[in-house]
Amino acid sequence: MNIVVFLPNWIGDVVMATPALRALSQAYPFSRRIAVARPYVNNVLSGSPWIDEFVSSSDPWWRVAARLHSIRGEVTIVMPNSFRSAWIAWLSRCKRRIGFARDGRSALLNIKLQSKREPNGRFTPAPILLAYNELAVAAGCASVGRNMELFTTAHDEELADRIWSTTGLDTLRTVYCLNPGAAYGSAKLWPAEHFAALARRLADDSSAGVMVLCGPSERALATQIVALADCERVHSLADAQVSIGLTKACIRRSSLVVSTDSGPRHIAAAFQRPVVALFGPTHQAWTDTFYDREIRLQRQVECGPCQLRHCPLDHRCMKELRVDEVLAAVQMLERTDTFSQRSGDYCAA
């Protein structure tokens, strides 16, 4: 039996889909599972046992459809709510096409789930994780958990080992990972000056250090934060060959993560790392992960949450979130959480 899953396009959303992917693997242990995804999110699932083959959704539509037609999937789960993904699933002639009936694609699906709407017609903010779980249940999974889960590879861990050794972080009792970036847009960003001040205060303890995470397009931001922090125990990945795999390995071995509402926030939860999440323009309900080792901070402002990628005003929702508040949240997790100074074993592929 071949099961095809169209994966989400955002890193964090892929992490939130892992409970559904795990459930499909458990419900159909002898199936072949094919993921249709943009190439940059493949490494989110590297090391996991749930996917047997990846098909690039970035290829021309006719090529993706032809490949899926040759696979002859018996079940196709369409996680993105795009017309294109449902259309390609229809073209592939899969027997059971499961997805949410929205965005004009109802006729392309033959197992249709409904999204809840507000009286004004807008979709009701609700956890995306639960929506993916609903799709898995519609595909025949008896039950789906809420615990997100990721894996690292031996190669990823070796790269992180070198960085920890080179920076001296391997000699420190506590290492905080800070994630200042957000692919969604600038509206999600907390000011670099704030991150630098937080990093400096976290590294005040001689047994603590900080690693500033970054993606390929965020190197300048990470470099700026390290420079502003001006502390020998604050480092970044700006000069490393950054990848999702390396980010996963760094987060897995960290003590605690402070992140914007972006992919690394979910990666931290998947590795059971305590996390302080900084929210600005987005509804918390959309990305609620039910993770009990997370503190979410959000300044309530009259213009938000607006869901905009770029703030047309003064970005007050993020600028007014104070360093003292974030530091207090970190300290609260350290006091009340089963705070692990060193993480456990990893699962290598």
C-alpha positions in Angstrom: 0.0 0.0 0.0 1.3 3.4 -1.0 0.4 6.5 1.1 1.1 9.9 -0.3 1.3 12.9 2.1 1.5 16.5 0.8 3.5 18.2 3.5 3.1 21.8 4.7 5.5 24.5 3.3 6.7 25.9 6.6 9.3 24.3 8.8 7.2 24.7 12.0 4.2 23.3 10.3 6.1 20.2 9.2 7.1 19.7 12.9 3.5 20.1 13.9 2.6 17.4 11.3 4.8 14.8 13.0 2.1 13.4 15.3 0.0 12.6 12.2 3.0 11.2 10.3 3.9 8.9 13.3 0.3 7.8 13.6 0.2 6.9 9.9 3.4 4.9 10.3 1.9 3.0 13.2 -1.5 2.4 11.5 0.0 1.2 8.3 3.4 -0.4 9.3 3.8 -2.2 6.0 2.9 0.7 3.7 5.3 2.8 1.6 5.0 6.4 2.6 5.8 9.1 0.1 6.1 12.8 1.1 5.5 15.6 -1.4 7.4 18.6 -0.1 9.5 21.6 -1.0 13.2 20.4 -0.8 14.2 22.8 2.0 11.8 21.1 4.5 13.0 17.5 3.8 15.7 17.8 6.4 13.2 18.6 9.1 12.3 14.9 8.9 15.8 13.5 8.3 16.6 10.6 10.5 12.9 9.8 11.1 11.4 6.3 10.2 8.2 7.7 8.8 9.0 8.7 5.2 10.4 6.3 2.6 10.6 8.7 -0.4 10.4 12.4 -1.0 9.0 14.0 -4.2 9.8 17.6 -4.8 6.7 19.8 -4.9 8.8 22.6 -6.4 9.0 20.7 -9.7 6.6 21.6 -12.6 3.1 20.4 -11.7 2.9 18.0 -14.6 6.1 16.3 -13.5 4.9 15.9 -9.9 1.5 14.6 -11.0 3.2 12.1 -13.4 5.5 10.8 -10.6 2.6 10.4 -8.2 0.5 8.7 -10.9 3.3 6.1 -11.4 3.4 5.5 -7.7 -0.4 4.7 -7.7 -1.1 5.9 -4.1 -4.1 4.4 -2.5 -4.4 7.2 0.0 -3.3 10.8 -0.4 -3.4 13.3 2.5 -3.3 16.9 1.4 -2.1 19.0 4.4 -1.6 22.3 2.6 -4.8 24.2 1.9 -3.6 25.3 -1.5 -5.6 24.6 -4.7 -2.4 23.5 -6.5 -1.7 20.6 -4.0 -5.3 19.3 -4.3 -5.2 19.6 -8.1 -2.0 17.6 -8.4 -3.5 15.0 -6.0 -6.5 14.8 -8.3 -4.4 14.5 -11.5 -2.4 11.6 -9.9 -5.7 9.6 -9.8 -5.2 8.5 -6.2 -8.3 6.6 -5.0 -8.8 8.4 -1.7 -7.9 12.1 -1.6 -8.2 13.6 1.9 -8.1 17.3 2.7 -10.0 20.3 3.9 -12.7 21.6 1.6 -11.7 25.2 1.1 -10.1 27.6 -1.4 -12.2 26.3 -4.3 -10.8 22.7 -4.2 -13.8 20.8 -2.9 -14.4 19.0 -6.2 -10.8 17.7 -6.2 -11.2 15.8 -3.0 -13.4 12.8 -2.2 -12.9 12.8 1.6 -13.6 16.3 2.6 -13.2 17.9 6.1 -14.6 21.2 7.0 -12.8 24.1 8.7 -14.7 26.1 11.3 -15.6 29.7 10.5 -16.6 32.8 12.4 -19.9 34.5 11.7 -18.0 37.0 9.5 -16.9 34.2 7.3 -13.2 34.1 8.4 -11.7 30.9 9.5 -11.7 30.3 13.3 -8.1 30.3 14.7 -7.5 26.8 15.7 -4.4 24.6 16.2 -2.9 23.5 12.9 -1.5 20.4 14.7 -5.1 19.2 15.4 -6.1 19.8 11.8 -3.3 17.5 10.6 -4.4 15.0 13.2 -8.0 15.1 11.8 -6.6 14.3 8.4 -4.7 11.3 9.8 -7.9 10.0 11.5 -9.8 10.4 8.3 -7.1 8.2 6.7 -7.8 5.4 9.1 -5.7 6.1 12.2 -7.5 5.1 15.3 -5.9 7.8 17.5 -3.3 10.4 17.1 -1.2 12.0 19.9 -0.1 15.6 20.3 3.6 15.1 21.1 5.8 16.4 18.3 8.9 14.4 17.6 12.1 14.8 15.6 15.4 13.0 15.0 19.0 14.0 14.2 21.5 12.2 12.1 25.1 11.3 13.1 26.4 13.8 10.6 24.3 16.6 12.1 25.6 15.8 15.6 29.2 15.7 14.4 28.9 19.2 13.0 27.4 20.5 16.2 30.1 18.7 18.2 32.8 20.7 16.3 31.0 24.0 16.8 30.5 23.3 20.6 34.2 22.3 20.8 35.5 25.3 18.8 33.4 27.8 20.8 34.0 26.2 24.2 30.3 25.7 24.8 31.1 22.0 25.5 32.8 23.1 28.7 29.8 25.0 30.0 27.0 23.7 32.3 24.2 25.6 30.6 23.8 26.6 26.9 20.9 28.7 25.8 19.9 28.8 22.1 18.4 32.0 20.8 16.5 32.1 17.5 16.0 35.7 16.3 14.8 34.9 12.8 11.5 34.2 11.2 10.9 33.3 7.6 7.3 34.5 7.8 8.3 38.2 7.8 9.8 41.0 9.7 6.6 41.5 11.8 7.6 38.4 13.9 11.1 39.7 14.7 12.1 40.9 18.2 14.7 43.7 18.0 18.3 42.7 17.6 19.2 45.0 20.5 16.8 43.1 22.8 18.2 39.8 21.8 21.7 41.1 22.4 20.8 42.4 25.9 19.1 39.1 26.7 22.2 37.1 25.5 24.5 39.3 27.6 22.4 38.7 30.8 22.1 35.0 30.2 25.8 34.7 29.8 26.5 36.7 33.0 26.9 33.4 34.8 30.4 32.0 34.1 29.0 28.5 33.6 26.5 29.6 30.9 26.9 30.4 27.2 24.6 31.4 24.3 24.4 30.2 20.7 22.5 32.4 18.3 20.9 30.3 15.6 20.4 31.5 12.1 19.4 30.4 8.6 21.4 31.2 5.4 19.6 34.6 5.0 19.9 35.5 8.7 23.7 35.5 9.1 23.9 39.3 9.3 21.3 39.4 12.0 23.1 36.7 14.1 26.4 38.5 13.7 24.9 41.8 14.8 23.4 40.3 17.9 26.8 38.8 18.9 28.6 42.1 18.3 26.0 44.0 20.3 26.2 41.5 23.2 30.0 41.9 23.3 30.5 38.8 25.5 33.0 36.0 25.0 30.4 33.3 25.8 27.9 34.5 23.2 28.4 32.9 19.8 26.4 32.3 16.6 26.2 30.0 13.6 26.8 32.8 11.2 30.1 31.4 10.0 29.0 27.8 9.9 27.5 25.8 7.0 24.0 26.3 8.4 21.2 23.8 7.7 18.1 22.6 9.3 19.9 19.5 10.4 22.6 21.5 12.2 19.9 23.7 13.8 18.1 20.5 15.1 21.4 19.2 16.6 22.2 22.5 18.3 18.7 22.8 19.8 18.7 19.1 20.9 21.8 19.7 23.0 20.7 23.0 24.4 19.4 23.7 27.9 16.6 26.1 26.9 15.5 27.9 23.7 14.2 31.5 23.3 12.6 31.9 19.9 10.3 34.0 17.8 7.1 32.2 16.7 9.0 30.2 14.0 10.3 26.8 13.1 13.0 26.5 15.9 10.3 27.1 18.5 8.6 23.9 17.3 11.9 22.0 16.9 12.7 22.8 20.6 9.4 21.3 21.7 9.9 18.2 19.5 13.2 17.6 21.4 11.6 18.3 24.7 13.6 21.4 25.3 12.1 24.2 27.5 11.2 27.1 25.3 10.2 30.8 25.7 8.2 31.8 22.6 7.9 35.5 21.6 4.7 36.3 19.8 3.9 39.5 17.9 1.4 39.7 15.0 0.1 36.2 15.0 -2.7 34.4 16.8 -1.3 31.9 19.3 -4.2 29.6 18.6 -3.0 28.7 15.1 0.3 27.3 16.4 -0.7 26.0 19.8 1.2 22.7 20.3 -0.1 21.8 23.8 3.6 21.7 25.0 3.7 22.1 28.8 7.4 23.2 28.9 6.7 26.4 26.9 6.0 29.9 28.1 4.5 32.2 25.4 4.8 35.9 25.7 2.7 38.4 23.7 2.1 42.1 24.2 -1.6 42.9 23.9 -1.9 45.9 21.6 -5.0 47.5 20.0 -3.8 46.7 16.4 -3.1 43.0 16.9 -2.8 40.2 16.4 -3.0 41.4 12.8 -1.4 38.4 11.1 0.5 40.7 8.8 4.0 39.8 7.6 5.3 43.3 7.8 4.1 46.0 10.3 2.7 49.1 8.6 2.9 51.0 11.9 5.5 51.0 14.6 5.9 47.3 15.4 4.9 48.0 19.0 3.8 44.4 19.6 7.4 43.2 19.5 9.3 46.4 20.5 7.3 46.7 23.8 8.1 43.2 24.8 10.8 43.9 27.4 14.0 42.0 28.0 13.2 41.8 31.7 10.0 39.9 30.9 11.7 37.4 28.7 14.5 36.9 31.2 11.8 36.3 33.9 10.2 33.7 31.8 13.5 31.9 31.3 14.1 32.0 35.1 10.6 30.7 35.7 11.2 27.7 33.5 14.5 27.1 35.3 12.8 27.2 38.7 9.6 25.2 37.9 10.4 23.0 35.0 12.3 19.8 35.2 15.1 21.9 33.7 17.8 19.8 32.1 21.3 21.3 32.0 22.4 18.7 29.6 20.2 16.9 27.1 20.0 13.1 26.7 20.9 10.7 24.0 19.9 11.4 20.4 18.5 9.1 17.7 20.9 8.8 14.8 19.8 7.6 11.4 
